[in-house]
Amino acid sequence: MLESAEQLLVEDLYNRVREKMDDTSLYNTPCVLDLQRALVQDRQEAPWNEVDEVWPNIFIAEKSVAVNKGRLKRLGITHILNAAHGTGVYTGPEFYTGLEIQYLGVEVDDFPEVNISQHFRKAAEFLDEALLTYRGEGVCSLQAAGIPQ
């Protein structure tokens, strides 16, 4: 977020621009601050799921699902691809002992400039093996904060 003094300057500028806008016109383009507020408001009001089935038997989940062994069992998860291994979701093959879950951890820094393509083949092969070998079971991909890598 912006610092308080900078925030006050932005708010002041925003208010001066809003005063000059003609609210009766159908063609007013919203200013950036209006768009930012709308996006934040939508995100706050949108339903947020800890786990979503994005393809038959493929789930994307966040950390709270990764550490809930009972929930993983109820979902029928047999494979976990952890795209936040070592950077946010601290589980591993040992954590899932006794659950018959295959685990692949991919340690990637979550920055725009990081080239994650080097992990695509290994992840794709893991997913293929899971879907071909364990038909009807589930694969779970985990991300820090539920944000897909």
Backbone hydrogen bonds in HBPLUS format (Angstrom, degrees):
<---DONOR---> <-ACCEPTOR-->    atom                        ^
c    i                          cat <-CA-CA->   ^        H-A-AA   ^      H-
h    n   atom  resd res      DA  || num        DHA   H-A  angle D-A-AA Bond
n    s   type  num  typ     dist DA aas  dist angle  dist       angle   num
A0007-GLN N   A0003-GLU O   2.71 MM   4  5.81 152.0  1.79 154.2 164.0     1
A0008-LEU N   A0004-SER O   2.93 MM   4  6.15 151.4  2.01 145.3 151.8     2
A0009-LEU N   A0005-ALA O   3.10 MM   4  6.43 155.5  2.16 146.4 152.4     3
A0010-VAL N   A0006-GLU O   2.99 MM   4  6.25 160.0  2.03 150.6 155.8     4
A0011-GLU N   A0007-GLN O   2.85 MM   4  6.08 160.7  1.89 150.6 156.3     5
A0012-ASP N   A0008-LEU O   2.88 MM   4  6.05 156.3  1.93 147.3 153.8     6
A0013-LEU N   A0009-LEU O   2.95 MM   4  6.17 165.4  1.97 150.6 154.3     7
A0014-TYR N   A0010-VAL O   2.84 MM   4  6.00 160.2  1.88 149.6 156.0     8
A0015-ASN N   A0011-GLU O   2.89 MM   4  6.12 159.4  1.93 149.4 154.2     9
A0016-ARG N   A0012-ASP O   3.00 MM   4  6.29 155.5  2.06 150.0 156.4    10
A0017-VAL N   A0013-LEU O   2.99 MM   4  6.24 157.1  2.04 153.0 158.9    11
A0018-ARG N   A0014-TYR O   2.90 MM   4  6.12 163.1  1.93 153.0 158.1    12
A0019-GLU N   A0015-ASN O   3.09 MM   4  6.26 147.9  2.19 142.5 149.9    13
A0020-LYS N   A0017-VAL O   3.05 MM   3  5.35 134.1  2.27 105.1 117.2    14
A0021-MET N   A0018-ARG O   3.22 MM   3  5.27 154.3  2.29 101.7 109.4    15
A0025-SER N   A0022-ASP O   3.20 MM   3  5.74 159.3  2.24 114.7 120.4    16
A0034-ASP N   A0031-CYS O   3.08 MM   3  5.36 118.9  2.47 102.5 116.9    17
A0035-LEU N   A0031-CYS O   3.07 MM   4  6.45 158.3  2.12 152.7 159.2    18
A0036-GLN N   A0032-VAL O   2.81 MM   4  6.09 161.4  1.84 156.8 162.0    19
A0037-ARG N   A0033-LEU O   2.92 MM   4  6.10 162.4  1.95 147.7 152.6    20
A0038-ALA N   A0034-ASP O   2.92 MM   4  6.13 157.8  1.97 147.3 153.7    21
A0039-LEU N   A0035-LEU O   2.91 MM   4  6.15 159.6  1.95 151.9 157.1    22
A0040-VAL N   A0036-GLN O   2.95 MM   4  6.16 163.5  1.98 153.4 157.6    23
A0041-GLN N   A0037-ARG O   2.86 MM   4  5.98 161.6  1.89 149.3 155.1    24
A0042-ASP N   A0038-ALA O   2.86 MM   4  6.04 160.6  1.90 148.4 153.6    25
A0043-ARG N   A0039-LEU O   3.00 MM   4  6.18 156.5  2.05 144.0 150.4    26
A0044-GLN N   A0040-VAL O   2.95 MM   4  6.19 150.9  2.04 148.4 156.3    27
A0045-GLU N   A0041-GLN O   3.01 MM   4  6.22 144.9  2.13 146.5 155.9    28
A0046-ALA N   A0042-ASP O   2.81 MM   4  5.78 135.8  2.00 146.8 158.2    29
A0062-GLU N   A0050-GLU O   2.94 MM  12  5.56 138.6  2.12 156.0 165.1    30
A0052-ASP N   A0060-ILE O   2.90 MM   8  5.40 155.0  1.97 148.1 156.1    31
A0060-ILE N   A0052-ASP O   2.86 MM   8  5.40 154.5  1.92 153.1 160.6    32
A0054-VAL N   A0058-ILE O   2.87 MM   4  5.92 132.4  2.10 149.4 164.3    33
A0058-ILE N   A0055-TRP O   2.84 MM   3  5.09 164.2  1.87 142.1 137.5    34
A0139-VAL N   A0057-ASN O   2.79 MM  82  6.09 151.0  1.87 149.9 158.3    35
A0059-PHE N   A0139-VAL O   2.76 MM  80  6.05 167.4  1.78 166.3 170.9    36
A0141-SER N   A0059-PHE O   2.80 MM  82  6.17 163.0  1.83 156.2 160.3    37
A0061-ALA N   A0141-SER O   2.90 MM  80  6.18 165.3  1.93 162.2 164.9    38
A0143-GLN N   A0061-ALA O   3.26 MM  82  6.70 147.3  2.37 158.6 167.5    39
A0065-VAL N   A0062-GLU O   2.99 MM   3  5.79 144.2  2.12 126.3 134.8    40
A0066-ALA N   A0062-GLU O   3.38 MM   4  6.64 152.1  2.46 141.9 149.7    41
A0066-ALA N   A0063-LYS O   3.01 MM   3  4.97 114.5  2.45  95.3 111.8    42
A0067-VAL N   A0063-LYS O   3.28 MM   4  6.59 143.9  2.42 155.1 162.0    43
A0068-ASN N   A0065-VAL O   3.16 MM   3  5.13 159.1  2.20 104.0 110.4    44
A0072-LEU N   A0068-ASN O   3.03 MM   4  6.37 160.4  2.07 156.5 162.5    45
A0073-LYS N   A0069-LYS O   2.99 MM   4  6.17 155.4  2.05 145.9 152.4    46
A0074-ARG N   A0070-GLY O   2.95 MM   4  6.21 157.0  2.00 146.6 152.8    47
A0075-LEU N   A0071-ARG O   2.91 MM   4  6.12 148.6  2.01 148.3 156.7    48
A0077-ILE N   A0072-LEU O   3.04 MM   5  5.41 168.8  2.05 160.5 158.0    49
A0076-GLY N   A0073-LYS O   3.04 MM   3  5.05 145.7  2.16  98.3 109.0    50
A0138-GLY N   A0076-GLY O   2.79 MM  62  5.34 158.6  1.83 145.4 138.6    51
A0078-THR N   A0138-GLY O   2.75 MM  60  5.71 166.9  1.77 157.7 153.8    52
A0102-GLN N   A0078-THR O   2.79 MM  24  6.20 161.4  1.83 151.9 149.1    53
A0140-CYS N   A0079-HIS O   2.90 MM  61  6.27 164.5  1.92 154.0 158.5    54
A0080-ILE N   A0102-GLN O   2.80 MM  22  6.25 150.9  1.89 157.2 167.1    55
A0104-LEU N   A0080-ILE O   2.87 MM  24  6.25 154.5  1.94 167.6 171.8    56
A0081-LEU N   A0140-CYS O   2.83 MM  59  6.18 159.5  1.88 152.6 159.6    57
A0142-LEU N   A0081-LEU O   2.87 MM  61  6.26 155.7  1.93 146.7 153.2    58
A0082-ASN N   A0104-LEU O   2.81 MM  22  6.16 158.3  1.86 158.0 165.1    59
A0106-VAL N   A0082-ASN O   2.84 MM  24  6.00 175.2  1.85 160.6 159.3    60
A0083-ALA N   A0142-LEU O   2.89 MM  59  5.74 145.3  2.02 149.8 154.4    61
A0087-THR N   A0084-ALA O   2.99 MM   3  5.27 163.8  2.02 125.6 129.0    62
A0089-VAL N   A0084-ALA O   3.27 MM   5  5.56 179.2  2.27 135.2 135.2    63
A0095-PHE N   A0092-GLY O   3.03 MM   3  5.36 128.0  2.31 107.1 120.2    64
A0096-TYR N   A0093-PRO O   3.26 MM   3  5.52 133.6  2.49 101.5 112.4    65
A0097-THR N   A0094-GLU O   3.22 MM   3  5.25 165.7  2.24 111.2 111.5    66
A0099-LEU N   A0096-TYR O   3.06 MM   3  5.64 158.3  2.10 142.1 142.9    67
A0114-VAL N   A0111-PHE O   3.07 MM   3  5.53 162.9  2.10 118.1 123.6    68
A0119-HIS N   A0116-ILE O   3.01 MM   3  5.81 167.6  2.03 124.9 128.9    69
A0120-PHE N   A0117-SER O   3.10 MM   3  5.18 158.0  2.15 106.8 113.6    70
A0123-ALA N   A0119-HIS O   3.04 MM   4  6.15 163.4  2.07 155.6 160.8    71
A0124-ALA N   A0120-PHE O   2.77 MM   4  5.90 160.9  1.81 154.4 160.3    72
A0125-GLU N   A0121-ARG O   2.87 MM   4  6.04 162.4  1.90 154.8 159.3    73
A0126-PHE N   A0122-LYS O   3.04 MM   4  6.19 153.0  2.12 141.5 149.0    74
A0127-LEU N   A0123-ALA O   2.94 MM   4  6.21 159.7  1.98 150.4 155.6    75
A0128-ASP N   A0124-ALA O   2.83 MM   4  6.02 162.5  1.86 151.7 157.0    76
A0129-GLU N   A0125-GLU O   2.96 MM   4  6.07 167.2  1.98 147.4 151.0    77
A0130-ALA N   A0126-PHE O   3.02 MM   4  6.20 155.1  2.08 143.2 150.4    78
A0131-LEU N   A0127-LEU O   2.92 MM   4  6.14 164.8  1.94 156.2 159.2    79
A0132-LEU N   A0128-ASP O   2.87 MM   4  5.96 156.6  1.93 155.0 161.5    80
A0133-THR N   A0129-GLU O   2.91 MM   4  5.72 159.2  1.96 144.2 150.3    81
A0134-TYR N   A0130-ALA O   3.02 MM   4  5.61 155.0  2.09 136.5 144.2    82
A0137-GLU N   A0134-TYR O   3.07 MM   3  5.62 154.3  2.14 140.0 139.8    83
A0146-GLY N   A0143-GLN O   3.39 MM   3  5.04 165.3  2.41 109.4 107.5    84
A0147-ILE N   A0144-ALA O   3.31 MM   3  6.24 174.6  2.32 127.6 128.3    85
